[in-house]
Amino acid sequence: MIAPRRLAERLRLPMSRLAKIAHVNRNTMTAKPESPAVQTKLGEIARIIARAADLSGDEGKAIIWFKHQPITGFGKTAEQLVEEGHGDAVLWALEGMEQGAYS
């Protein structure tokens, strides 16, 4: 199970911001963190961070990338894309980076 508060701390975000990015009600995220909806959304974010950390070799760099580095071809950060419901596009971009494409 992904603990919302722990993920928010790792990303250096307030819980309200993490809830907004994940499209989950903040109260639901706190009261029912084990719910499938919460775990699905947080899982997507955690997979993106883990994949980016694998590529960069450092979780701190991956978090900075997630929050601040626009992804080539999208002109938005991974955080913005996830918030807009395009986590799959971020994973696709990470796959491209793994294959040698630039971001």
N, CA, C and O atoms as CSV, one atom per row, in Angstrom:
chain,resi,resn,atom,element,x,y,z
A,1,MET,N,N,0.839,-1.182,0.000
A,1,MET,CA,C,0.000,0.000,0.000
A,1,MET,C,C,0.888,1.251,0.000
A,1,MET,O,O,1.889,1.316,0.714
A,2,ILE,N,N,0.514,2.207,-0.787
A,2,ILE,CA,C,1.240,3.481,-0.852
A,2,ILE,C,C,0.594,4.429,0.152
A,2,ILE,O,O,-0.598,4.722,0.062
A,3,ALA,N,N,1.376,4.899,1.097
A,3,ALA,CA,C,0.885,5.827,2.111
A,3,ALA,C,C,0.887,7.237,1.533
A,3,ALA,O,O,1.948,7.753,1.182
A,4,PRO,N,N,-0.283,7.872,1.428
A,4,PRO,CA,C,-0.356,9.215,0.840
A,4,PRO,C,C,0.566,10.226,1.507
A,4,PRO,O,O,1.251,10.987,0.823
A,5,ARG,N,N,0.589,10.239,2.840
A,5,ARG,CA,C,1.415,11.231,3.539
A,5,ARG,C,C,2.893,11.011,3.232
A,5,ARG,O,O,3.646,11.968,3.049
A,6,ARG,N,N,3.293,9.769,3.177
A,6,ARG,CA,C,4.693,9.466,2.874
A,6,ARG,C,C,5.075,9.884,1.459
A,6,ARG,O,O,6.152,10.435,1.234
A,7,LEU,N,N,4.178,9.617,0.502
A,7,LEU,CA,C,4.442,10.025,-0.871
A,7,LEU,C,C,4.507,11.543,-0.970
A,7,LEU,O,O,5.382,12.087,-1.644
A,8,ALA,N,N,3.586,12.228,-0.300
A,8,ALA,CA,C,3.597,13.700,-0.300
A,8,ALA,C,C,4.910,14.221,0.274
A,8,ALA,O,O,5.485,15.175,-0.251
A,9,GLU,N,N,5.384,13.600,1.345
A,9,GLU,CA,C,6.652,14.027,1.939
A,9,GLU,C,C,7.815,13.785,0.984
A,9,GLU,O,O,8.694,14.636,0.850
A,10,ARG,N,N,7.826,12.630,0.320
A,10,ARG,CA,C,8.902,12.330,-0.636
A,10,ARG,C,C,8.917,13.338,-1.776
A,10,ARG,O,O,9.981,13.743,-2.244
A,11,LEU,N,N,7.723,13.741,-2.220
A,11,LEU,CA,C,7.625,14.693,-3.326
A,11,LEU,C,C,7.739,16.141,-2.855
A,11,LEU,O,O,7.758,17.070,-3.662
A,12,ARG,N,N,7.815,16.316,-1.531
A,12,ARG,CA,C,7.881,17.653,-0.935
A,12,ARG,C,C,6.680,18.494,-1.355
A,12,ARG,O,O,6.808,19.641,-1.783
A,13,LEU,N,N,5.500,17.872,-1.215
A,13,LEU,CA,C,4.244,18.521,-1.565
A,13,LEU,C,C,3.292,18.458,-0.379
A,13,LEU,O,O,3.326,17.504,0.398
A,14,PRO,N,N,2.439,19.476,-0.236
A,14,PRO,CA,C,1.373,19.350,0.764
A,14,PRO,C,C,0.366,18.284,0.303
A,14,PRO,O,O,0.227,18.025,-0.893
A,15,MET,N,N,-0.312,17.690,1.244
A,15,MET,CA,C,-1.306,16.652,0.917
A,15,MET,C,C,-2.359,17.179,-0.046
A,15,MET,O,O,-2.807,16.453,-0.934
A,16,SER,N,N,-2.755,18.431,0.119
A,16,SER,CA,C,-3.783,18.995,-0.760
A,16,SER,C,C,-3.298,19.037,-2.211
A,16,SER,O,O,-4.084,18.802,-3.129
A,17,ARG,N,N,-2.030,19.328,-2.425
A,17,ARG,CA,C,-1.476,19.363,-3.783
A,17,ARG,C,C,-1.398,17.944,-4.366
A,17,ARG,O,O,-1.743,17.731,-5.528
A,18,LEU,N,N,-0.948,16.986,-3.565
A,18,LEU,CA,C,-0.899,15.608,-4.037
A,18,LEU,C,C,-2.294,15.118,-4.405
A,18,LEU,O,O,-2.469,14.446,-5.422
A,19,ALA,N,N,-3.279,15.449,-3.590
A,19,ALA,CA,C,-4.661,15.055,-3.887
A,19,ALA,C,C,-5.125,15.656,-5.215
A,19,ALA,O,O,-5.801,14.991,-6.000
A,20,LYS,N,N,-4.763,16.899,-5.458
A,20,LYS,CA,C,-5.155,17.555,-6.713
A,20,LYS,C,C,-4.480,16.897,-7.913
A,20,LYS,O,O,-5.126,16.656,-8.933
A,21,ILE,N,N,-3.200,16.607,-7.799
A,21,ILE,CA,C,-2.473,15.953,-8.888
A,21,ILE,C,C,-3.081,14.587,-9.173
A,21,ILE,O,O,-3.229,14.196,-10.331
A,22,ALA,N,N,-3.433,13.858,-8.109
A,22,ALA,CA,C,-3.956,12.502,-8.242
A,22,ALA,C,C,-5.451,12.462,-8.560
A,22,ALA,O,O,-5.993,11.387,-8.816
A,23,HIS,N,N,-6.116,13.598,-8.547
A,23,HIS,CA,C,-7.565,13.659,-8.776
A,23,HIS,C,C,-8.325,12.821,-7.755
A,23,HIS,O,O,-9.250,12.081,-8.089
A,24,VAL,N,N,-7.907,12.961,-6.506
A,24,VAL,CA,C,-8.548,12.255,-5.404
A,24,VAL,C,C,-8.896,13.293,-4.345
A,24,VAL,O,O,-8.108,14.199,-4.073
A,25,ASN,N,N,-10.068,13.159,-3.756
A,25,ASN,CA,C,-10.456,14.063,-2.688
A,25,ASN,C,C,-9.470,13.922,-1.533
A,25,ASN,O,O,-9.146,12.808,-1.120
A,26,ARG,N,N,-8.998,15.043,-1.018
A,26,ARG,CA,C,-8.009,15.039,0.057
A,26,ARG,C,C,-8.526,14.284,1.273
A,26,ARG,O,O,-7.770,13.555,1.915
A,27,ASN,N,N,-9.798,14.448,1.597
A,27,ASN,CA,C,-10.362,13.756,2.755
A,27,ASN,C,C,-10.407,12.244,2.523
A,27,ASN,O,O,-10.134,11.466,3.438
A,28,THR,N,N,-10.749,11.833,1.313
A,28,THR,CA,C,-10.760,10.406,0.981
A,28,THR,C,C,-9.354,9.845,1.058
A,28,THR,O,O,-9.144,8.749,1.576
A,29,MET,N,N,-8.402,10.590,0.548
A,29,MET,CA,C,-7.012,10.145,0.548
A,29,MET,C,C,-6.516,9.933,1.979
A,29,MET,O,O,-5.738,9.015,2.239
A,30,THR,N,N,-6.964,10.776,2.902
A,30,THR,CA,C,-6.541,10.674,4.289
A,30,THR,C,C,-7.344,9.611,5.051
A,30,THR,O,O,-6.778,8.829,5.815
A,31,ALA,N,N,-8.652,9.590,4.841
A,31,ALA,CA,C,-9.519,8.688,5.602
A,31,ALA,C,C,-9.497,7.252,5.080
A,31,ALA,O,O,-9.609,6.306,5.859
A,32,LYS,N,N,-9.352,7.089,3.765
A,32,LYS,CA,C,-9.383,5.750,3.157
A,32,LYS,C,C,-8.224,5.566,2.182
A,32,LYS,O,O,-8.439,5.365,0.986
A,33,PRO,N,N,-6.998,5.634,2.695
A,33,PRO,CA,C,-5.840,5.524,1.800
A,33,PRO,C,C,-5.750,4.170,1.093
A,33,PRO,O,O,-5.099,4.051,0.055
A,34,GLU,N,N,-6.400,3.158,1.653
A,34,GLU,CA,C,-6.351,1.822,1.057
A,34,GLU,C,C,-7.353,1.637,-0.080
A,34,GLU,O,O,-7.345,0.596,-0.736
A,35,SER,N,N,-8.209,2.618,-0.327
A,35,SER,CA,C,-9.231,2.462,-1.370
A,35,SER,C,C,-8.574,2.274,-2.736
A,35,SER,O,O,-7.525,2.858,-3.009
A,36,PRO,N,N,-9.188,1.462,-3.590
A,36,PRO,CA,C,-8.609,1.208,-4.917
A,36,PRO,C,C,-8.381,2.482,-5.728
A,36,PRO,O,O,-7.381,2.584,-6.439
A,37,ALA,N,N,-9.282,3.447,-5.635
A,37,ALA,CA,C,-9.122,4.688,-6.402
A,37,ALA,C,C,-7.873,5.438,-5.962
A,37,ALA,O,O,-7.102,5.914,-6.796
A,38,VAL,N,N,-7.673,5.544,-4.653
A,38,VAL,CA,C,-6.504,6.244,-4.126
A,38,VAL,C,C,-5.231,5.496,-4.509
A,38,VAL,O,O,-4.270,6.106,-4.977
A,39,GLN,N,N,-5.220,4.189,-4.315
A,39,GLN,CA,C,-4.027,3.394,-4.597
A,39,GLN,C,C,-3.673,3.396,-6.084
A,39,GLN,O,O,-2.495,3.404,-6.440
A,40,THR,N,N,-4.677,3.388,-6.946
A,40,THR,CA,C,-4.423,3.423,-8.394
A,40,THR,C,C,-3.736,4.724,-8.788
A,40,THR,O,O,-2.740,4.713,-9.512
A,41,LYS,N,N,-4.266,5.833,-8.314
A,41,LYS,CA,C,-3.699,7.139,-8.673
A,41,LYS,C,C,-2.317,7.350,-8.060
A,41,LYS,O,O,-1.400,7.821,-8.732
A,42,LEU,N,N,-2.176,7.004,-6.799
A,42,LEU,CA,C,-0.867,7.173,-6.162
A,42,LEU,C,C,0.150,6.202,-6.746
A,42,LEU,O,O,1.336,6.513,-6.851
A,43,GLY,N,N,-0.332,5.022,-7.124
A,43,GLY,CA,C,0.549,4.030,-7.743
A,43,GLY,C,C,1.131,4.532,-9.047
A,43,GLY,O,O,2.302,4.297,-9.343
A,44,GLU,N,N,0.315,5.224,-9.829
A,44,GLU,CA,C,0.800,5.777,-11.091
A,44,GLU,C,C,1.924,6.788,-10.834
A,44,GLU,O,O,2.951,6.767,-11.512
A,45,ILE,N,N,1.723,7.658,-9.866
A,45,ILE,CA,C,2.742,8.656,-9.530
A,45,ILE,C,C,4.002,7.965,-9.023
A,45,ILE,O,O,5.110,8.330,-9.416
A,46,ALA,N,N,3.844,6.980,-8.164
A,46,ALA,CA,C,4.994,6.259,-7.624
A,46,ALA,C,C,5.764,5.528,-8.723
A,46,ALA,O,O,6.994,5.497,-8.697
A,47,ARG,N,N,5.048,4.936,-9.693
A,47,ARG,CA,C,5.716,4.263,-10.820
A,47,ARG,C,C,6.517,5.252,-11.655
A,47,ARG,O,O,7.628,4.949,-12.088
A,48,ILE,N,N,5.959,6.422,-11.878
A,48,ILE,CA,C,6.662,7.450,-12.662
A,48,ILE,C,C,7.944,7.871,-11.943
A,48,ILE,O,O,9.007,7.955,-12.557
A,49,ILE,N,N,7.839,8.132,-10.646
A,49,ILE,CA,C,9.022,8.540,-9.875
A,49,ILE,C,C,10.059,7.421,-9.869
A,49,ILE,O,O,11.249,7.681,-10.043
A,50,ALA,N,N,9.621,6.187,-9.671
A,50,ALA,CA,C,10.559,5.055,-9.636
A,50,ALA,C,C,11.248,4.879,-10.983
A,50,ALA,O,O,12.453,4.631,-11.040
A,51,ARG,N,N,10.498,5.004,-12.053
A,51,ARG,CA,C,11.082,4.856,-13.404
A,51,ARG,C,C,12.077,5.973,-13.678
A,51,ARG,O,O,13.159,5.729,-14.212
A,52,ALA,N,N,11.714,7.198,-13.315
A,52,ALA,CA,C,12.623,8.334,-13.508
A,52,ALA,C,C,13.869,8.182,-12.638
A,52,ALA,O,O,14.967,8.542,-13.062
A,53,ALA,N,N,13.707,7.653,-11.428
A,53,ALA,CA,C,14.854,7.436,-10.545
A,53,ALA,C,C,15.777,6.369,-11.120
A,53,ALA,O,O,16.997,6.481,-11.010
A,54,ASP,N,N,15.205,5.338,-11.731
A,54,ASP,CA,C,16.024,4.311,-12.376
A,54,ASP,C,C,16.865,4.929,-13.493
A,54,ASP,O,O,18.036,4.586,-13.661
A,55,LEU,N,N,16.263,5.835,-14.249
A,55,LEU,CA,C,16.980,6.462,-15.369
A,55,LEU,C,C,18.037,7.449,-14.900
A,55,LEU,O,O,19.126,7.518,-15.470
A,56,SER,N,N,17.718,8.209,-13.866
A,56,SER,CA,C,18.654,9.239,-13.409
A,56,SER,C,C,19.647,8.709,-12.380
A,56,SER,O,O,20.711,9.291,-12.171
A,57,GLY,N,N,19.289,7.602,-11.745
A,57,GLY,CA,C,20.148,7.055,-10.713
A,57,GLY,C,C,19.973,7.704,-9.354
A,57,GLY,O,O,20.731,7.418,-8.427
A,58,ASP,N,N,18.975,8.583,-9.226
A,58,ASP,CA,C,18.795,9.311,-7.975
A,58,ASP,C,C,17.338,9.736,-7.835
A,58,ASP,O,O,16.792,10.394,-8.721
A,59,GLU,N,N,16.703,9.359,-6.715
A,59,GLU,CA,C,15.303,9.727,-6.517
A,59,GLU,C,C,15.122,11.240,-6.416
A,59,GLU,O,O,14.131,11.774,-6.913
A,60,GLY,N,N,16.054,11.932,-5.785
A,60,GLY,CA,C,15.958,13.382,-5.672
A,60,GLY,C,C,15.926,14.058,-7.032
A,60,GLY,O,O,15.139,14.979,-7.253
A,61,LYS,N,N,16.778,13.606,-7.943
A,61,LYS,CA,C,16.781,14.152,-9.311
A,61,LYS,C,C,15.473,13.825,-10.019
A,61,LYS,O,O,14.946,14.641,-10.776
A,62,ALA,N,N,14.953,12.625,-9.768
A,62,ALA,CA,C,13.695,12.220,-10.394
A,62,ALA,C,C,12.544,13.111,-9.931
A,62,ALA,O,O,11.675,13.474,-10.723
A,63,ILE,N,N,12.544,13.453,-8.665
A,63,ILE,CA,C,11.481,14.314,-8.135
A,63,ILE,C,C,11.594,15.723,-8.711
A,63,ILE,O,O,10.589,16.337,-9.070
A,64,ILE,N,N,12.812,16.226,-8.797
A,64,ILE,CA,C,13.004,17.548,-9.420
A,64,ILE,C,C,12.532,17.515,-10.861
A,64,ILE,O,O,11.850,18.436,-11.311
A,65,TRP,N,N,12.885,16.463,-11.592
A,65,TRP,CA,C,12.439,16.308,-12.977
A,65,TRP,C,C,10.907,16.277,-13.048
A,65,TRP,O,O,10.309,16.967,-13.874
A,66,PHE,N,N,10.281,15.485,-12.193
A,66,PHE,CA,C,8.824,15.342,-12.167
A,66,PHE,C,C,8.142,16.695,-11.991
A,66,PHE,O,O,7.139,16.985,-12.642
A,67,LYS,N,N,8.691,17.510,-11.111
A,67,LYS,CA,C,8.052,18.775,-10.765
A,67,LYS,C,C,8.433,19.950,-11.670
A,67,LYS,O,O,7.638,20.874,-11.841
A,68,HIS,N,N,9.642,19.927,-12.254
A,68,HIS,CA,C,10.139,21.154,-12.886
A,68,HIS,C,C,10.570,21.056,-14.348
A,68,HIS,O,O,10.622,22.083,-15.026
A,69,GLN,N,N,10.875,19.883,-14.853
A,69,GLN,CA,C,11.431,19.757,-16.205
A,69,GLN,C,C,10.338,19.485,-17.230
A,69,GLN,O,O,9.727,18.417,-17.208
A,70,PRO,N,N,10.080,20.445,-18.137
A,70,PRO,CA,C,9.095,20.161,-19.187
A,70,PRO,C,C,9.566,19.002,-20.072
A,70,PRO,O,O,10.750,18.884,-20.388
A,71,ILE,N,N,8.632,18.168,-20.455
A,71,ILE,CA,C,8.938,17.014,-21.294
A,71,ILE,C,C,8.848,17.450,-22.748
A,71,ILE,O,O,7.839,18.005,-23.185
A,72,THR,N,N,9.918,17.192,-23.489
A,72,THR,CA,C,9.973,17.555,-24.896
A,72,THR,C,C,8.779,16.949,-25.634
A,72,THR,O,O,8.438,15.782,-25.442
A,73,GLY,N,N,8.166,17.746,-26.462
A,73,GLY,CA,C,7.017,17.286,-27.229
A,73,GLY,C,C,5.694,17.567,-26.547
A,73,GLY,O,O,4.644,17.580,-27.189
A,74,PHE,N,N,5.747,17.793,-25.243
A,74,PHE,CA,C,4.525,18.094,-24.493
A,74,PHE,C,C,4.538,19.521,-23.964
A,74,PHE,O,O,3.489,20.147,-23.815
A,75,GLY,N,N,5.744,20.036,-23.679
A,75,GLY,CA,C,5.863,21.392,-23.152
A,75,GLY,C,C,5.328,21.554,-21.747
A,75,GLY,O,O,5.096,22.674,-21.292
A,76,LYS,N,N,5.131,20.441,-21.056
A,76,LYS,CA,C,4.626,20.465,-19.689
A,76,LYS,C,C,5.461,19.506,-18.858
A,76,LYS,O,O,6.106,18.597,-19.380
A,77,THR,N,N,5.432,19.732,-17.553
A,77,THR,CA,C,6.152,18.837,-16.658
A,77,THR,C,C,5.355,17.543,-16.478
A,77,THR,O,O,4.171,17.466,-16.806
A,78,ALA,N,N,6.041,16.537,-15.949
A,78,ALA,CA,C,5.361,15.276,-15.642
A,78,ALA,C,C,4.240,15.529,-14.634
A,78,ALA,O,O,3.158,14.953,-14.747
A,79,GLU,N,N,4.495,16.373,-13.668
A,79,GLU,CA,C,3.475,16.704,-12.668
A,79,GLU,C,C,2.232,17.286,-13.338
A,79,GLU,O,O,1.112,16.888,-13.020
A,80,GLN,N,N,2.422,18.216,-14.253
A,80,GLN,CA,C,1.291,18.829,-14.942
A,80,GLN,C,C,0.539,17.796,-15.784
A,80,GLN,O,O,-0.692,17.775,-15.802
A,81,LEU,N,N,1.280,16.957,-16.470
A,81,LEU,CA,C,0.634,15.943,-17.310
A,81,LEU,C,C,-0.161,14.949,-16.469
A,81,LEU,O,O,-1.270,14.571,-16.846
A,82,VAL,N,N,0.385,14.529,-15.350
A,82,VAL,CA,C,-0.348,13.610,-14.465
A,82,VAL,C,C,-1.606,14.292,-13.950
A,82,VAL,O,O,-2.678,13.688,-13.904
A,83,GLU,N,N,-1.468,15.535,-13.568
A,83,GLU,CA,C,-2.630,16.285,-13.064
A,83,GLU,C,C,-3.725,16.399,-14.123
A,83,GLU,O,O,-4.911,16.417,-13.794
A,84,GLU,N,N,-3.330,16.473,-15.386
A,84,GLU,CA,C,-4.297,16.548,-16.488
A,84,GLU,C,C,-4.812,15.172,-16.907
A,84,GLU,O,O,-5.617,15.062,-17.832
A,85,GLY,N,N,-4.348,14.128,-16.228
A,85,GLY,CA,C,-4.822,12.783,-16.538
A,85,GLY,C,C,-4.018,12.067,-17.603
A,85,GLY,O,O,-4.507,11.115,-18.211
A,86,HIS,N,N,-2.779,12.514,-17.840
A,86,HIS,CA,C,-1.948,11.934,-18.891
A,86,HIS,C,C,-0.702,11.230,-18.340
A,86,HIS,O,O,0.391,11.351,-18.895
A,87,GLY,N,N,-0.885,10.503,-17.250
A,87,GLY,CA,C,0.223,9.748,-16.679
A,87,GLY,C,C,0.789,8.746,-17.666
A,87,GLY,O,O,1.988,8.469,-17.661
A,88,ASP,N,N,-0.081,8.197,-18.519
A,88,ASP,CA,C,0.381,7.248,-19.536
A,88,ASP,C,C,1.363,7.905,-20.500
A,88,ASP,O,O,2.304,7.259,-20.960
A,89,ALA,N,N,1.151,9.185,-20.809
A,89,ALA,CA,C,2.067,9.910,-21.691
A,89,ALA,C,C,3.428,10.100,-21.030
A,89,ALA,O,O,4.461,10.061,-21.698
A,90,VAL,N,N,3.422,10.304,-19.717
A,90,VAL,CA,C,4.681,10.456,-18.991
A,90,VAL,C,C,5.446,9.135,-19.012
A,90,VAL,O,O,6.655,9.121,-19.244
A,91,LEU,N,N,4.750,8.035,-18.772
A,91,LEU,CA,C,5.400,6.725,-18.818
A,91,LEU,C,C,5.932,6.440,-20.214
A,91,LEU,O,O,7.008,5.861,-20.359
A,92,TRP,N,N,5.198,6.834,-21.231
A,92,TRP,CA,C,5.634,6.673,-22.623
A,92,TRP,C,C,6.907,7.493,-22.869
A,92,TRP,O,O,7.848,7.015,-23.502
A,93,ALA,N,N,6.926,8.731,-22.363
A,93,ALA,CA,C,8.112,9.589,-22.521
A,93,ALA,C,C,9.315,8.982,-21.798
A,93,ALA,O,O,10.433,9.019,-22.311
A,94,LEU,N,N,9.088,8.430,-20.622
A,94,LEU,CA,C,10.179,7.785,-19.886
A,94,LEU,C,C,10.707,6.573,-20.650
A,94,LEU,O,O,11.910,6.310,-20.657
A,95,GLU,N,N,9.814,5.848,-21.282
A,95,GLU,CA,C,10.247,4.709,-22.096
A,95,GLU,C,C,11.124,5.185,-23.245
A,95,GLU,O,O,12.134,4.559,-23.567
A,96,GLY,N,N,10.730,6.306,-23.867
A,96,GLY,CA,C,11.536,6.885,-24.935
A,96,GLY,C,C,12.907,7.317,-24.443
A,96,GLY,O,O,13.912,7.124,-25.126
A,97,MET,N,N,12.940,7.908,-23.243
A,97,MET,CA,C,14.230,8.320,-22.668
A,97,MET,C,C,15.109,7.101,-22.408
A,97,MET,O,O,16.321,7.136,-22.617
A,98,GLU,N,N,14.483,6.041,-21.957
A,98,GLU,CA,C,15.234,4.813,-21.710
A,98,GLU,C,C,15.832,4.258,-23.000
A,98,GLU,O,O,16.893,3.633,-22.986
A,99,GLN,N,N,15.142,4.492,-24.108
A,99,GLN,CA,C,15.615,4.021,-25.409
A,99,GLN,C,C,16.600,4.997,-26.054
A,99,GLN,O,O,17.144,4.718,-27.123
A,100,GLY,N,N,16.830,6.147,-25.399
A,100,GLY,CA,C,17.824,7.080,-25.901
A,100,GLY,C,C,17.266,8.386,-26.425
A,100,GLY,O,O,18.035,9.236,-26.874
A,101,ALA,N,N,15.950,8.579,-26.385
A,101,ALA,CA,C,15.366,9.855,-26.809
A,101,ALA,C,C,15.652,10.899,-25.748
A,101,ALA,O,O,15.811,10.557,-24.576
A,102,TYR,N,N,15.718,12.158,-26.132
A,102,TYR,CA,C,16.005,13.236,-25.201
A,102,TYR,C,C,14.734,13.819,-24.665
A,102,TYR,O,O,13.694,13.799,-25.323
A,103,SER,N,N,14.826,14.352,-23.437
A,103,SER,CA,C,13.695,15.055,-22.824
A,103,SER,C,C,14.158,16.421,-22.396
A,103,SER,O,O,13.372,17.196,-21.852
